[in-house]
Amino acid sequence: MKVLVIGSGAREHALAVGVSYDPSVDEVHVAPGNPGMEAVATRHDVKAEDPASVVDLARSLGADLVIVGPEAPLVAGVADALGEAGIACFGPSAAAAKLEASKAFAKDVMHSASVPTARSVVCTDLDTVAVALDELGSPYVVKYDGLAAGKGVVVTEDRDEALAHAADCLDKPDGRVVLEEYLDGPEVSLFCVTDGKTVVPLQAAQDFKRVGEGDSGPNTGGMGAYTPLDWAPTDLSQWVVDNVAGPTVDEMARRGTPFAGLLYVGLALTSKGVKVVEFNARFGDPETQVVLAALKTPLGQLLKAAATGTLADFEALDWYEGSLVTVVVASENYPATPVTGDEIVGLDTITAEDNAHVLHAGTATGPDGKLVSSGGRVLSVIGWGDDLAEARDRAYKAIDKINLRGSHFRTDIALKAEQGQLELSDAYNNGTV
């Protein structure tokens, strides 16, 4: 099987590595990819958001499966174009990807499917925003309705900050904002693979959105993640399939826009039970980096089954034992305007003996052939071990071998879970699950 992965970040690097381990996969190609992927895949200079170019490349390669990593190509209709060309694609149509492209649309689907979620108000002007902020109360949750690369959400107790973010969102073309009630409790990411009918959950993970220690500072695309979640309810995945993912997939089919691909379910385990925070239409970054590393089942075969409507016949998933932690190394000044173009040194000193490996995100090859930073999130460093303490230790020891001027990372990824500080309240345990 020849597989083409669309995208250029650490998520796509993880997908490329994952399918390269599948014994049924003979060739792995990436477009446009990054320098780190060259160890497992052939790179092609094709714009990911251009459906015609992606189809032409897939045809020329004789690709048996195309995996679309980021959200922008999905919304641009890459999966639609591949489907029309008769090429199997893992990723939803543009109409189905609206589950991520519009927070308001996702809320409408959730309500129709009786999916538990936060109360919300869709606003198109600041007067309505002001009223909604007072009705929903503090902490204020303000979400840009469209795509924002994981950075369109502000959660704050400062009403002026909430209003300012809403104003910025409304200033965009066709600007709308969704205001929500604040959900307490720890958050969980659960990826669900689906062919539009059958839903198969992957292993749950937890990510860390804010840039600073102790979840301080602005939101980012994600600064780290870990799996599994030993503190989460053992029946959480099945509960989500039965009460969230399954009903959502059924509702999308009822609307005539079947959802096949990866339904990312962001959850809050609140004092009133499980609530959906958001949907995404693709693998999350950086959770993908640890979840796929934990998967023993051949990835290419799993995603091909979803892309061809045969998921109901697929074998039960198999997982490695132990824990995995990924820590994101970011450029100076991220998540504001990142400093790029600096050389990255030390990656070649990290070996299999370290029980760690590095996935590239914002990297490029400089004019002199050296590896340099090219984005905000530069590297995703993964450590694995028998438990979280060992996995964390190995990830951070690997980071110590890397030198990128001005770079920064969080030192507390998975720390609370390692120390047993993440416990569900009695109120939660008497709630939905």
N, C-alpha and C positions, 0 to 999 in steps of 0.2 A: 504494500500500500504506500502510495506517495501522498504526503501530507504537506499542505501549505498553511502556515500560520501568519495571520495578518496583524501587524502591530510592531511596536519597537521598544516596549518597556519591560520591566522585570516580570510582569505578569506573563507577557508573551515569551520571555526567556524561559520561564518556568514551564509553560505549555510546550515549547520546543524540546526542552530537556525531557519532559514527561513522555511525549510521544516517541522520542528517540529510543527510550527503553522498551517500547512495545515490540515484541518479536515479529509482529505482523507488518511493521513499518520498515520499508526499505530505504526511503529517502525522506528527509525533512527539509523544507524550504521556508524562508521567512521573507516578508516584505512589509516595510523596508528593513526591519530588524535593527540590530546594533552590533558592535564589534564582539561582544561577549558571546553572541549566538553562533558565531562562526565555528566554534568548536563542535557543534552538533548539527548545524544546518547551513544551507547555501543561501546567501542573501541576494535579494533582487530589489533594484531601485524603482519601486512602484509606489505611488501615492495611495495610502490605505483608504482614503475617502472617495476614490474615483472608481465607481462600480465597473465601468467598461475596461479600465486598465487591469483591475483585479481579475476579471473574467478572462481577458486575453492571456494573462500570465498563467492562470490555472489551466487553461486549454493547452498552452504551449508546453507546460510541464507534464500534462496528462495526470493532473492531480485527482486522486480518488476521494479526498476529503479536504475541505478548506475550513479552518477554525478562525473565526473573527474574534480578536481579543478585545479591543476598545469599543466604547459605545458610539463614537462619532461615525465610523464606517457603517454600523448597523442602522443608525438613523438616516444615513445617506443612501441606504438601499442596496448595500453590497450583497446581503444575503438574498434579496429579491432577484438581483441580476444573475447570481450564481444559480439559483433555482430555475430561472427561465432558461438558462444554458444547460440544464440537466446535470449540474455538478453538485454533489452532496456538500452541504454547508452546515456547520455547527454554529448556529446563531439565528436569532429571530428576524422576521421581516421588519421593515421600517414601521409598519402599522403596529406590530406587536411590541416593538422596541419603545413605543410611546409610553409603556409602563415606566420606563426610566426617563424618557425625554420630557415628560410632563408630570410633575408632582400632583397637579390637580386631576389629571386623567387617572393616575394610579389610585388616588383616593376614591374616585368614582367607582372604579372597578372593585376596590376593597369593600365599599359599602354594598354594592350589588351582590357580592359574593359572601357577605356576612363575615368578613375577615376582621378580627379585632384590631383596632388601631386608635391613634389619638384623635380627639376632636380637632377639627380644623376649619379654617375659613379661607376661601380664595379671595384675594383682593386685587383690584386694578387701580386703586387710587389711595393716596395717603390718608384721606379722611376715614375711609373704611378700615385702613390699617390701624389707625389710632383707636377706633372703637373696638376692634378685635383684640388689640393688645390688652385693653382694660377688661374685656370679657374673659379672656383666657388666663390672664394673670402672669405673674413672674414665677420662675424664670421664663423669659420670652424665647420662643423658637420661631425663627423667620427663615423660610426656605425660598430660594429662587425657583421659579416653576420649571425652568429649562435645564439644559446640561451645563454643568459648571465644574467638571473634573474633580468632583468631591469637595469643592470649596465654596459651594453656594449657600451653605447653612451657617447661621449665626445663632448661638445659644448664649443668652446673657441676662443678667439681672438689671442691666442699665437700659431703661426705656429709650433714652436718646440714641443709644447705639443700635437698638432694634429698629427704630424709626429710620436712622441713617442707612442701614443695610437695606431696608425695604425701599427707600427712595432710590438707592443705586440700582436695585433690581427693576423697579418700575421705569427707570430711565432707559432701559434696554429696549430694542425693537420688540413690540408686542409684549412688553414686560408685564408679568404677573408674579405675585408672591403668594405663598401658602403659609399661613400662620397656624401653629399647632399648640395644643396644650403640652406642657413639659411632662415627659415620662421618666419616672424614677427607676432605680435598679440598674444592674449591669446590662450591657449590650452584648449581643451574640450575632455572629454572621453565619448563616447556613446557606450553602449553595445547593440548589436542586437542579439536577439534570432532567430534562423532559423532552419527549418527542411530540408533545402536544396532547398526549393522552396519559401515558404512564409517567410517574414522577419518582425519581431516585435521589434521595438526599446523600450528600457527601458528609464528611466529618465536620462538626462545628468548630468554629474558630472565634477568636476575639481580636479586634484590631484597636489601634490607638491613634485617634484622629488629630489630637492637638499637638502642637509642635514642641511644647515644653514639658519638663518633669511634672509629675503629679497632675497631668491633664490640664496644664496651664497654656495660655497663649491662644493664638488663632487656630482655626481648623486647617488641616492640610489634606493632601491626598491619602495620607496614612503614614505613620512613622514606625510601625512594627506590628507584629501579630504572633499568635501562638496557637497551637493545637496539640492534643485534645483539651477539652474543658472538663476536668475531673469534678468540678464543683457543680456543673449543670445537671438538671434532671436527666436520668437515663432514658426517659421516654420522650425527650424534647423533639428529636428529629421526626419520629412518627407522628407526634402531635401536630407538628408544623405541616407535614404532608397532608394529614387528615383535615386540618382546620384552616390552613393558609394556602400552601402551594397548590394542592389539589383543587380546591374550590376556585382559585384564581385561574388556573389553567382551563378549568371547565367553563368559567365565565368568559374568558377570552375566545374560546371556541364558539360559545353561544353567540358572541357578537360578530362572528365571521372573520375574526383575526386570530387564528390559532397561534399559540406561543410555543415554539420549539427551540430549544437551546438551553441557556443557563439562566434560571431565575434565582437571583440573589435576594435572599430574604434577610433584611436587617431587623433584628428583634430587640425589644427591651423586656427584661424579666422584672416586671413591676410588682408593686405591692398588691395590685389588682389582677395579677396574672400576666400572661404573655401578650404583648402588643406589638404590632408591626410598625417599625420606624420608617422604613422605606423599602422599595423594590429597586433593583437594578436589573438590566437585561443582559448582563455579562459577568464573568468572573471578577471578583473584587481584588484590588491591589492595596495592601500586600498580603491579604489572607491566602490568595492562591499559592503563593510561594511555599507556605508550610503545608497546606491541605494536599496539594498534589505530591509533595515530597513524602507524605504519609501514606499515599495510595499505592497499594501493591497490585491491584487489578490493572491490566494493560489499558492505558489512557486512550490510545488511538481507537481501539475497538469499542470502548464505552461511548466515546463521542460520535463515532460512525453509526452506532446503533441508534443514538438519539437523532442523528441527522437523516436517517433512513426509515424511521418509524418502527424500529424493531426492538425498542427498549424493554417491552414486556417479556421478551424471551431471553433477556440478558441475565447472566449469572449474578448472584449476590456479590456485593463488593467485598474486597479483602483489604485489610489495613495492616501496616507495620505497627509493632508495639513501640512504646517510648514516646517522647515529647519532642516537638520542634518549635524553635523560636526564630523569628526573623527580625532583624533590626535594620532600619533604613538609615543610610549615610546620606545626608543632604548637603547641598551646596551652601556656601556662605550666603546669608540674607534670605534663604528660603523660609517661609512661603511667600515673601514679597518678591521683588525682582532678583532672581538668583545670580550669583557670580559664576560665570562659566569660562571654559577654556583653560583651566588649570590641569596640570599633569596629575595622573593618579598612579601612585607607586605602591608596590608591595603585594599586589594580588598574586604574583607568582610564588610567593612564600607560603601561601595557604594551600595545604595538601590534604589528601584523604585522611592522613594520620591525625589531622586536627578535628575530625568529625564535624567539619564545617565546609560550606562552599558559598560562592558569591554569584549572584545573579545581577546582570547589568540592567540599568534603567536609563539614566541620562548620561550616556557615554558616547564618545565619537573618537575617530582616529584623526589626530592633528596633522598639519602639513608635513611635519618631520617624522610621521609614522608612530608617534607616541600616543598612548591612551589619555584622553582628556575628558573633563566633565562637559556636558552639553545641556544640562537641565537642572531642575530643582532637586528632585530625588535622583541620586546618582547610582547608588548601589543598594542591593538588598542582601544582607549577610545572614546566612542561615546556620544555626547550630542545632545538632540533635544529640539526644542522650536518653538514658533510662528514665529520667524524670526532668521536670522543668529546671531545677537548679543546675543540673549538668548541661542541659541544652543552652540555658542562658550563659553559663560560664564559657562554653565553647564559642558561642556567637560573639561575645565581647572580646575574647582572646583573639579571635580572627580579626576583629575590627582594629585591635591594637597594632596589627601588622600592616595596616593600610595608612597611607599618607596622602591626604588631599588638603591643600592649604585652605584654611577657613571653614572646613566642613564641620558639621555638627550632627549629633544623634542623641536620642534619649537613652538614659542608662537604667530606666525603670520599666522597660518592656517586660510584661509578665511577672513583675516582682510581687505584686499583691497576691496573685494566684500561687506563686511559689511559696509565699509565706502563709498561705491558708487564710488570707484576709478577705477573700471573696466568698461570702456566704449568703444564701437567700433568706429573706426575712420570713418569719412565721406567717405574716400576712400573705406573702407570695405562695407559700406552701399550702395555704388554705384557699388559694385562688383557682385560676383556670387549670393549671397542670397539677 
